[in-house]
Amino acid sequence: MSVDAPSVRPFLFSEVTELVSRGGGCGGCFDAEVNAEWTIGGKPNGGYLLGMMGRAAVAVGAHDHVIAASAHYLHSPVPGPVVIEATVLRAGRSASQLRARLSQDDEACVEALVTTSHLTSTDEPYWDEGLPPLSQVAYEDCTRLVPSTPDGLRVAIMGQVDVRLEPESSAFKTGRPTGTGELRGWLALPGDEGFDPSSLLFAVDAFPPATFDIEYSGWVPTLELTVYVRALPSPGPVRVLQRAQLIDGQRVDESCYVWDRTRRLVAQGSQLAGIRLG
Amino acid sequence: MSVDAPSVRPFLFSEVTELVSRGGGCGGCFDAEVNAEWTIGGKPNGGYLLGMMGRAAVAVGAHDHVIAASAHYLHSPVPGPVVIEATVLRAGRSASQLRARLSQDDEACVEALVTTSHLTSTDEPYWDEGLPPLSQVAYEDCTRLVPSTPDGLRVAIMGQVDVRLEPESSAFKTGRPTGTGELRGWLALPGDEGFDPSSLLFAVDAFPPATFDIEYSGWVPTLELTVYVRALPSPGPVRVLQRAQLIDGQRVDESCYVWDRTRRLVAQGSQLAGIRLG
């Protein structure tokens, strides 16, 4: 099938979130680099930044996996060097809590709180009847997004990650949104890298705003993003549902659900974002 | 109609979240007191603690209303004195971000990030079709919860706040949960105090766990709680929907929706909690 080939080389998630310990007096301080291709209109994706911060939290804390992360966005960094500082707030037996800050040129850009623990991938869920229905459309029957919006904004990140929307969720691309406020499809990382709890922090923010299925609005900047990681994902692409609930006072909330190929719910996100509607 | 009268005097939300500035070297430090009646089995309600922290954030920041708050719970304080420290991370034109910490005897209990802004109550929502359907059962047709669980745990807070469940949501009280994982009803504060953005932080955690409508499990401790305040509420009680989505790995996530008497969605919550099922 025909897809839009990226015009630049793929940058792996593990590569664009690489951390170099600063050592010295700050054990939890890392140098990192915001990649210019993981951006929307030149601004880095919020889930990508949180994924970096999740990696820092796991590197510093006593537990392997992020299970909950909440980020408040202060100021968008530009591509280039950033510093991430992770601080252990409490190291418990079954879970730890950490604080993480991402800054650039000494200006705070993102603050996050992270709870880490140990996830398993073997057990079945105990009860899952409160989840939205799982879509049945196959990966092969979805169409990859191109790296630009309907009004010509460059969305470089879509040249990196493989976001494929179901035919019904693609209506906005021709100016005819369904009005339902839902986008369904698949997500794969560059180089088909497998997902882990840190990259799932990105996955819940990878899709376009679900409001595109209501009305196109330009940039929808994330103000707050909360992610729960529920299980270790199986290898391969993940199925995503991005859903808007309420647009009020020029803000929208969106929920996101991420299932792995075994149809297990592996991550959930909720975000509050600014929107130029209403 | 007959309700269970509280055995102690009502303690208003404004009273149990009262802050006394410490002054001196710490402009954002406050003394507060966790009220022994705002507890479940002797432990304070998590939303109540976040409500205190929201008040501290508003007292310190440049904006009037909390619009987003995310808390990670480290260690449950006991009733008695606590210290809340609020720090401005960024003071913007239309919004500010703050960090808040609640500690007791120098031990960190709750860490939160808070975004504040200015909410209005006049405009209509622009789009609200992604919200769950609003229940139609009147306040008068709901039954007030008593201050104890089916297995005899004292839930002192139910002697303070007025949580009324719809008949269909009350099935768990007689050992016959519906299995839907939803609790619907009404919430009023002691003394019929009106809600504001800080008490809405409590409102999204006021109901019993929605998992009681699946299977009774004892205490369900909140690990993370995120709240979005969407509009200033009208006076009077609020309508609440508490909904479980997934129980997996001895954790459950719950969503909460809060509408005011004018049927406007005024707050949304999501939480991850521990649960002894599975």
Interface residues (C-beta under 8 A of the other chain):
Chain A: I67 A68 S70 A71 H72 L74 H75 L89 R90 G92 A95 Q97 R99 A108 E111 A112 L113 V114 T115 L119 T120 D123 P125 Y126 W127 D128 E129 G130 L131 G179 T180 G181 E182 A210 I214 E215 L223 E224 T226 Y228 R230 A231 R243 A244 Q245 L246 I247 D248 G249 R251 D253 S255 L265 Q268 S270 L272 L277 G278
Chain B: I67 A68 S70 A71 H72 L74 H75 L89 R90 G92 A95 Q97 R99 A108 E111 A112 L113 V114 T115 L119 T120 D123 P125 Y126 W127 D128 E129 G130 L131 G179 T180 G181 E182 A210 I214 E215 L223 E224 T226 Y228 R230 A231 R243 A244 Q245 L246 I247 D248 G249 R251 D253 S255 L265 Q268 S270 L272 L277 G278
